[in-house]
Amino acid sequence: GEKVNEKLKALYEKYKDLIPYVIFGVLTTIVNYVSYWLFAHPLGCGTVFSTAVAWVLSVLFAYVTNRRWVFHSEAKGAKAIGKEFAAFLGARLGTGLLDMLIMYLCVDLLGWNDMVMKLASNVIVVILNYILSKFFIFKKKKKKDTKRKAPPGRKRPDRWGFCHAKDYLSIRQSVLRLMSRC
């Protein structure tokens, strides 16, 4: 019982970003897939145009969900959020162009089934997007330095935690006293 709970907690901690990313990645893929189908089939638009519209809609959906529920963005204020969105958009632009290239090559040039290729392309794009989001766009800020701080008016401690030469001398004297007793 308790060991299983600990293992589940450890697994959750290890994959706490990946689990919601997979869920929202599937939802983003559905947004992309359905919107592509709507534009390509009932509306009769071309492959690249339909892919571009699907990309715009899925990127907007993905940004909101990734920011809030996957990576728990800490960006606040218009400037910080704008910078974060620009980075997100830049990364998604790259993977969106890859999506369009895959669709153009495989569907328009090679004549493969567009819905099968859309699904295969989305798998590749979702994996790349996770890597870019996790390590570049929504990266966690490094924790503040937890080293021992010197009190006001004193030097910063060295790597052993001493601030002054007198600290070394008092330790030296204590060690010598201990050794003399042996």
Phi and psi in degrees as GROMACS dihedral restraints (atoms count N, CA, C in turn):
[ dihedral_restraints ]
;  ai    aj    ak    al  type     phi  dphi    fc
    3     4     5     6     1   -70.9    20    10
    4     5     6     7     1   -37.0    20    10
    6     7     8     9     1   -64.6    20    10
    7     8     9    10     1   -39.6    20    10
    9    10    11    12     1   -63.4    20    10
   10    11    12    13     1   -44.0    20    10
   12    13    14    15     1   -60.4    20    10
   13    14    15    16     1   -41.8    20    10
   15    16    17    18     1   -64.4    20    10
   16    17    18    19     1   -41.4    20    10
   18    19    20    21     1   -65.7    20    10
   19    20    21    22     1   -40.7    20    10
   21    22    23    24     1   -64.3    20    10
   22    23    24    25     1   -41.1    20    10
   24    25    26    27     1   -62.3    20    10
   25    26    27    28     1   -42.6    20    10
   27    28    29    30     1   -63.5    20    10
   28    29    30    31     1   -42.4    20    10
   30    31    32    33     1   -63.6    20    10
   31    32    33    34     1   -42.9    20    10
   33    34    35    36     1   -60.9    20    10
   34    35    36    37     1   -46.6    20    10
   36    37    38    39     1   -59.8    20    10
   37    38    39    40     1   -40.5    20    10
   39    40    41    42     1   -66.7    20    10
   40    41    42    43     1   -37.9    20    10
   42    43    44    45     1  -115.0    20    10
   43    44    45    46     1    24.7    20    10
   45    46    47    48     1   -64.8    20    10
   46    47    48    49     1   -25.5    20    10
   48    49    50    51     1   -85.4    20    10
   49    50    51    52     1   -33.6    20    10
   51    52    53    54     1   -71.8    20    10
   52    53    54    55     1   -38.4    20    10
   54    55    56    57     1   -60.5    20    10
   55    56    57    58     1   -54.7    20    10
   57    58    59    60     1   -67.1    20    10
   58    59    60    61     1   -29.0    20    10
   60    61    62    63     1   -63.8    20    10
   61    62    63    64     1   -40.9    20    10
   63    64    65    66     1   -63.3    20    10
   64    65    66    67     1   -45.0    20    10
   66    67    68    69     1   -60.8    20    10
   67    68    69    70     1   -51.2    20    10
   69    70    71    72     1   -74.4    20    10
   70    71    72    73     1   -24.7    20    10
   72    73    74    75     1   -64.5    20    10
   73    74    75    76     1   -41.8    20    10
   75    76    77    78     1   -63.8    20    10
   76    77    78    79     1   -44.6    20    10
   78    79    80    81     1   -63.5    20    10
   79    80    81    82     1   -39.9    20    10
   81    82    83    84     1   -64.3    20    10
   82    83    84    85     1   -40.4    20    10
   84    85    86    87     1   -63.1    20    10
   85    86    87    88     1   -39.4    20    10
   87    88    89    90     1   -63.5    20    10
   88    89    90    91     1   -44.3    20    10
   90    91    92    93     1   -58.1    20    10
   91    92    93    94     1   -46.4    20    10
   93    94    95    96     1   -64.1    20    10
   94    95    96    97     1   -47.9    20    10
   96    97    98    99     1   -65.3    20    10
   97    98    99   100     1   -47.8    20    10
   99   100   101   102     1   -68.0    20    10
  100   101   102   103     1   -43.5    20    10
  102   103   104   105     1   -67.0    20    10
  103   104   105   106     1   -36.1    20    10
  105   106   107   108     1   -59.5    20    10
  106   107   108   109     1   -49.6    20    10
  108   109   110   111     1   -59.1    20    10
  109   110   111   112     1   -44.5    20    10
  111   112   113   114     1   -58.7    20    10
  112   113   114   115     1   -44.4    20    10
  114   115   116   117     1   -76.6    20    10
  115   116   117   118     1   -36.5    20    10
  117   118   119   120     1   -78.3    20    10
  118   119   120   121     1   -37.5    20    10
  120   121   122   123     1  -101.7    20    10
  121   122   123   124     1   -68.3    20    10
  123   124   125   126     1   -62.9    20    10
  124   125   126   127     1   -38.4    20    10
  126   127   128   129     1   -87.5    20    10
  127   128   129   130     1   -16.1    20    10
  129   130   131   132     1    71.9    20    10
  130   131   132   133     1    23.8    20    10
  132   133   134   135     1   -76.9    20    10
  133   134   135   136     1   162.8    20    10
  135   136   137   138     1   -69.7    20    10
  136   137   138   139     1   165.2    20    10
  138   139   140   141     1   -59.6    20    10
  139   140   141   142     1   -50.1    20    10
  141   142   143   144     1   -68.8    20    10
  142   143   144   145     1   -42.6    20    10
  144   145   146   147     1   -62.1    20    10
  145   146   147   148     1   -46.5    20    10
  147   148   149   150     1   -62.1    20    10
  148   149   150   151     1   -38.9    20    10
  150   151   152   153     1   -65.4    20    10
  151   152   153   154     1   -39.9    20    10
  153   154   155   156     1   -65.3    20    10
  154   155   156   157     1   -44.2    20    10
  156   157   158   159     1   -64.2    20    10
  157   158   159   160     1   -44.7    20    10
  159   160   161   162     1   -59.8    20    10
  160   161   162   163     1   -37.7    20    10
  162   163   164   165     1   -63.7    20    10
  163   164   165   166     1   -47.8    20    10
  165   166   167   168     1   -58.9    20    10
  166   167   168   169     1   -48.3    20    10
  168   169   170   171     1   -64.3    20    10
  169   170   171   172     1   -41.3    20    10
  171   172   173   174     1   -73.4    20    10
  172   173   174   175     1   -31.4    20    10
  174   175   176   177     1   -66.5    20    10
  175   176   177   178     1   -43.0    20    10
  177   178   179   180     1   -62.6    20    10
  178   179   180   181     1   -45.3    20    10
  180   181   182   183     1   -61.3    20    10
  181   182   183   184     1   -45.5    20    10
  183   184   185   186     1   -64.5    20    10
  184   185   186   187     1   -40.7    20    10
  186   187   188   189     1   -60.8    20    10
  187   188   189   190     1   -49.0    20    10
  189   190   191   192     1   -60.7    20    10
  190   191   192   193     1   -47.3    20    10
  192   193   194   195     1   -71.0    20    10
  193   194   195   196     1   -40.3    20    10
  195   196   197   198     1   -66.4    20    10
  196   197   198   199     1   -42.6    20    10
  198   199   200   201     1   -62.8    20    10
  199   200   201   202     1   -44.8    20    10
  201   202   203   204     1   -86.5    20    10
  202   203   204   205     1   -50.3    20    10
  204   205   206   207     1  -106.6    20    10
  205   206   207   208     1   -16.0    20    10
  207   208   209   210     1   -99.7    20    10
  208   209   210   211     1   -60.5    20    10
  210   211   212   213     1  -101.6    20    10
  211   212   213   214     1    -1.5    20    10
  213   214   215   216     1    47.5    20    10
  214   215   216   217     1    61.2    20    10
  216   217   218   219     1   -56.2    20    10
  217   218   219   220     1   140.0    20    10
  219   220   221   222     1  -103.5    20    10
  220   221   222   223     1     4.3    20    10
  222   223   224   225     1   -65.1    20    10
  223   224   225   226     1   131.0    20    10
  225   226   227   228     1  -131.6    20    10
  226   227   228   229     1   148.6    20    10
  228   229   230   231     1    87.2    20    10
  229   230   231   232     1   153.2    20    10
  231   232   233   234     1   -59.1    20    10
  232   233   234   235     1   -40.8    20    10
  234   235   236   237     1   -66.0    20    10
  235   236   237   238     1   -47.5    20    10
  237   238   239   240     1   -66.3    20    10
  238   239   240   241     1   -42.6    20    10
  240   241   242   243     1   -67.8    20    10
  241   242   243   244     1   -39.5    20    10
  243   244   245   246     1   -60.9    20    10
  244   245   246   247     1   -42.9    20    10
  246   247   248   249     1   -64.5    20    10
  247   248   249   250     1   -43.3    20    10
  249   250   251   252     1   -63.0    20    10
  250   251   252   253     1   -45.3    20    10
  252   253   254   255     1   -64.5    20    10
  253   254   255   256     1   -38.6    20    10
  255   256   257   258     1   -62.9    20    10
  256   257   258   259     1   -42.0    20    10
  258   259   260   261     1   -64.7    20    10
  259   260   261   262     1   -42.5    20    10
  261   262   263   264     1   -61.4    20    10
  262   263   264   265     1   -47.2    20    10
  264   265   266   267     1   -62.9    20    10
  265   266   267   268     1   -41.3    20    10
  267   268   269   270     1   -61.5    20    10
  268   269   270   271     1   -45.1    20    10
  270   271   272   273     1   -65.1    20    10
  271   272   273   274     1   -43.2    20    10
  273   274   275   276     1   -68.5    20    10
  274   275   276   277     1   -29.6    20    10
  276   277   278   279     1   -63.1    20    10
  277   278   279   280     1   -43.4    20    10
  279   280   281   282     1   -61.8    20    10
  280   281   282   283     1   -46.9    20    10
  282   283   284   285     1   -73.8    20    10
  283   284   285   286     1   -27.4    20    10
  285   286   287   288     1   -66.5    20    10
  286   287   288   289     1   -40.8    20    10
  288   289   290   291     1   -64.7    20    10
  289   290   291   292     1   -37.9    20    10
  291   292   293   294     1   -61.8    20    10
  292   293   294   295     1   -43.6    20    10
  294   295   296   297     1   -58.2    20    10
  295   296   297   298     1   -47.9    20    10
  297   298   299   300     1   -63.2    20    10
  298   299   300   301     1   -39.8    20    10
  300   301   302   303     1   -63.3    20    10
  301   302   303   304     1   -45.8    20    10
  303   304   305   306     1   -59.9    20    10
  304   305   306   307     1   -45.3    20    10
  306   307   308   309     1   -65.1    20    10
  307   308   309   310     1   -42.8    20    10
  309   310   311   312     1   -63.1    20    10
  310   311   312   313     1   -49.6    20    10
  312   313   314   315     1   -64.2    20    10
  313   314   315   316     1   -48.2    20    10
  315   316   317   318     1   -79.5    20    10
  316   317   318   319     1   -34.4    20    10
  318   319   320   321     1   -94.9    20    10
  319   320   321   322     1   -57.2    20    10
  321   322   323   324     1   -71.3    20    10
  322   323   324   325     1   -40.7    20    10
  324   325   326   327     1   -89.0    20    10
  325   326   327   328     1   -43.4    20    10
  327   328   329   330     1   -94.2    20    10
  328   329   330   331     1   -14.2    20    10
  330   331   332   333     1    75.4    20    10
  331   332   333   334     1    20.5    20    10
  333   334   335   336     1   -74.0    20    10
  334   335   336   337     1   162.8    20    10
  336   337   338   339     1   -60.7    20    10
  337   338   339   340     1   124.8    20    10
  339   340   341   342     1   -67.7    20    10
  340   341   342   343     1   -36.2    20    10
  342   343   344   345     1   -73.0    20    10
  343   344   345   346     1   -34.9    20    10
  345   346   347   348     1   -67.8    20    10
  346   347   348   349     1   -44.0    20    10
  348   349   350   351     1   -68.1    20    10
  349   350   351   352     1   -32.7    20    10
  351   352   353   354     1   -63.9    20    10
  352   353   354   355     1   -41.7    20    10
  354   355   356   357     1   -65.9    20    10
  355   356   357   358     1   -46.4    20    10
  357   358   359   360     1   -62.5    20    10
  358   359   360   361     1   -42.2    20    10
  360   361   362   363     1   -63.0    20    10
  361   362   363   364     1   -41.2    20    10
  363   364   365   366     1   -63.5    20    10
  364   365   366   367     1   -35.4    20    10
  366   367   368   369     1   -61.0    20    10
  367   368   369   370     1   -47.6    20    10
  369   370   371   372     1   -61.3    20    10
  370   371   372   373     1   -46.0    20    10
  372   373   374   375     1   -64.4    20    10
  373   374   375   376     1   -42.2    20    10
  375   376   377   378     1   -62.7    20    10
  376   377   378   379     1   -41.5    20    10
  378   379   380   381     1   -63.6    20    10
  379   380   381   382     1   -47.8    20    10
  381   382   383   384     1   -62.8    20    10
  382   383   384   385     1   -40.5    20    10
  384   385   386   387     1   -63.7    20    10
  385   386   387   388     1   -37.9    20    10
  387   388   389   390     1   -62.3    20    10
  388   389   390   391     1   -47.2    20    10
  390   391   392   393     1   -60.5    20    10
  391   392   393   394     1   -46.9    20    10
  393   394   395   396     1   -64.9    20    10
  394   395   396   397     1   -41.9    20    10
  396   397   398   399     1   -67.0    20    10
  397   398   399   400     1   -45.6    20    10
  399   400   401   402     1   -66.7    20    10
  400   401   402   403     1   -43.9    20    10
  402   403   404   405     1   -99.8    20    10
  403   404   405   406     1   -13.0    20    10
  405   406   407   408     1  -126.2    20    10
  406   407   408   409     1   -40.9    20    10
  408   409   410   411     1   -90.3    20    10
  409   410   411   412     1   -52.9    20    10
  411   412   413   414     1  -105.8    20    10
  412   413   414   415     1    29.2    20    10
  414   415   416   417     1   -60.5    20    10
  415   416   417   418     1   142.8    20    10
  417   418   419   420     1   -72.3    20    10
  418   419   420   421     1   143.6    20    10
  420   421   422   423     1   -69.3    20    10
  421   422   423   424     1   143.2    20    10
  423   424   425   426     1   -66.6    20    10
  424   425   426   427     1   143.4    20    10
  426   427   428   429     1   -65.9    20    10
  427   428   429   430     1   149.8    20    10
  429   430   431   432     1   -64.3    20    10
  430   431   432   433     1   155.0    20    10
  432   433   434   435     1   -59.3    20    10
  433   434   435   436     1   124.1    20    10
  435   436   437   438     1  -101.6    20    10
  436   437   438   439     1    12.4    20    10
  438   439   440   441     1   -64.9    20    10
  439   440   441   442     1   154.6    20    10
  441   442   443   444     1   -62.7    20    10
  442   443   444   445     1   129.2    20    10
  444   445   446   447     1   -95.3    20    10
  445   446   447   448     1   148.3    20    10
  447   448   449   450     1   -78.8    20    10
  448   449   450   451     1   144.1    20    10
  450   451   452   453     1   -64.4    20    10
  451   452   453   454     1   158.7    20    10
  453   454   455   456     1   -55.1    20    10
  454   455   456   457     1   136.8    20    10
  456   457   458   459     1    86.2    20    10
  457   458   459   460     1    -1.9    20    10
  459   460   461   462     1  -116.4    20    10
  460   461   462   463     1   160.2    20    10
  462   463   464   465     1   -70.6    20    10
  463   464   465   466     1   158.9    20    10
  465   466   467   468     1   -69.4    20    10
  466   467   468   469     1   140.3    20    10
  468   469   470   471     1   -63.5    20    10
  469   470   471   472     1   148.9    20    10
  471   472   473   474     1   -78.6    20    10
  472   473   474   475     1  -172.5    20    10
  474   475   476   477     1   -65.6    20    10
  475   476   477   478     1   -16.3    20    10
  477   478   479   480     1   -97.4    20    10
  478   479   480   481     1    -2.6    20    10
  480   481   482   483     1    94.4    20    10
  481   482   483   484     1    11.1    20    10
  483   484   485   486     1  -100.2    20    10
  484   485   486   487     1   146.1    20    10
  486   487   488   489     1  -107.0    20    10
  487   488   489   490     1   -28.4    20    10
  489   490   491   492     1  -135.2    20    10
  490   491   492   493     1   160.3    20    10
  492   493   494   495     1   -61.4    20    10
  493   494   495   496     1   -31.7    20    10
  495   496   497   498     1   -63.8    20    10
  496   497   498   499     1   -28.7    20    10
  498   499   500   501     1   -61.4    20    10
  499   500   501   502     1   -42.8    20    10
  501   502   503   504     1   -64.4    20    10
  502   503   504   505     1   -41.3    20    10
  504   505   506   507     1   -64.9    20    10
  505   506   507   508     1   -41.7    20    10
  507   508   509   510     1   -67.0    20    10
  508   509   510   511     1   -35.8    20    10
  510   511   512   513     1   -69.0    20    10
  511   512   513   514     1   -41.2    20    10
  513   514   515   516     1   -59.8    20    10
  514   515   516   517     1   -44.4    20    10
  516   517   518   519     1   -63.3    20    10
  517   518   519   520     1   -40.4    20    10
  519   520   521   522     1   -64.1    20    10
  520   521   522   523     1   -41.6    20    10
  522   523   524   525     1   -65.0    20    10
  523   524   525   526     1   -43.5    20    10
  525   526   527   528     1   -62.9    20    10
  526   527   528   529     1   -41.1    20    10
  528   529   530   531     1   -61.0    20    10
  529   530   531   532     1   -44.9    20    10
  531   532   533   534     1   -62.3    20    10
  532   533   534   535     1   -41.2    20    10
  534   535   536   537     1   -68.6    20    10
  535   536   537   538     1   -33.5    20    10
  537   538   539   540     1   -69.2    20    10
  538   539   540   541     1   -24.9    20    10
  540   541   542   543     1   -76.9    20    10
  541   542   543   544     1   -21.1    20    10
